[in-house]
Amino acid sequence: MTVNVDQVLEAVTAAGKQVFADNWGTISTYAETEFKKMSQQMVDIAANVAKHEVDASQGYTAEVGKMLMDMQRLSTVNVLIAMSAMTLVAAQQALNAMLEIVKNTLGGVIGAIL
Amino acid sequence: MRQSLIPSLIKRMKQAWFAPLFLVLALGACSTVTLISPYDEKLEAGVTQYVQDLSSFLVKMQAANGTAAGKYENNIDFYATQIGLLDGLILRAEAQDTGVGCLLTGKAIKILGDKLPAALRPKPGQTTGTPEGCSLMMVKNIKAQLGIIANIHKAMGGLNADAAKSVEDITMQAIRAVLTVEMLKKKGE
């Protein structure tokens, strides 16, 4: 069975949207770019293993393909961590903007009644 | 005579309407809220250096593929140097880490469950992780990838263009994740 990039991308994006549903808007640009690269890389690995079976001077063995998939798993973990960090950065920025407004608008009023 | 501020404040806090107002004031008094670790210039510089070194190495290895110069045995120095560089970054990240580890957001843990890599799964009773723990894990992942690159190099006897491209694309993704987080922190400071 031949798997193309779009099929992998669709599955990966659906999973990502489910996991980061509440924050998808914040991370979608980064996530969609990285998911596309991730899908392309996985399809490339499969294609190179298939190529090697036809011509041993091209591509690489299934053993190397497996090692590259292990590398890909580690990259995926880093991407997930970055996506989580992005949601925290957005939350931090929103909180600090809110506190700045509170400080500027209510600070003086409250200070006056104490 | 002016009354002391503290008893006056306590008296006012007993009034129900004042409690939320006091909370707002207390929050307002805080300069900023910090949910992520500060921007780390050395981490950014370190991983950028690593990616530059790896890219040049892969170009050289493709050119030398099939010759003695392209064999793993003749390039052990490259791996030793890069492991040293990454170990330095890991040591630095460990010094800032509290040992709690890195956890993804609660929702990610709930949905992915057992599919999450073991290192990202909460240990029994663990409900939180730290941003420092996440930085440490990302650099450790890059080092683990370098170990796999060395194994691929050994297994193939050299690195052909197809292997070099896959290795580079995958490594770049891991490094881009670190740099994306650091750039965000830099912008947010």
Interface residues (C-beta under 8 A of the other chain):
Chain A: Q18 V19 F20 A21 D22 N23 Y30 E34 K37 M38 Q40 Q41 D44 I45 N48 K51 S57 Q58 G59 Y60 T61 E63 V64 M67 L68 D70 M71 Q72 R73 L74 S75 V77 N78 V79 L80 I81 A82 S84 A85 M86 T87 L88 V89 A91 Q92 Q93 L95 N96 L99 V102 K103 L106 G107 I110 L114
Chain B: L5 S8 L9 R12 L21 V24 L25 L27 G28 A29 C30 T32 V33 T34 L35 I36 C102 L104 T105 K107 A108 I111 L112 P117 A119 L120 P131 C134 M137 M138 N141 I142 A144 Q145 I148 I149 N151 I152 A155 M156 N160 D162 A163 K165 S166 V167 D169 I170 T171 Q173 A174 R176 A177 V178 T180 V181 L184 K185 G188
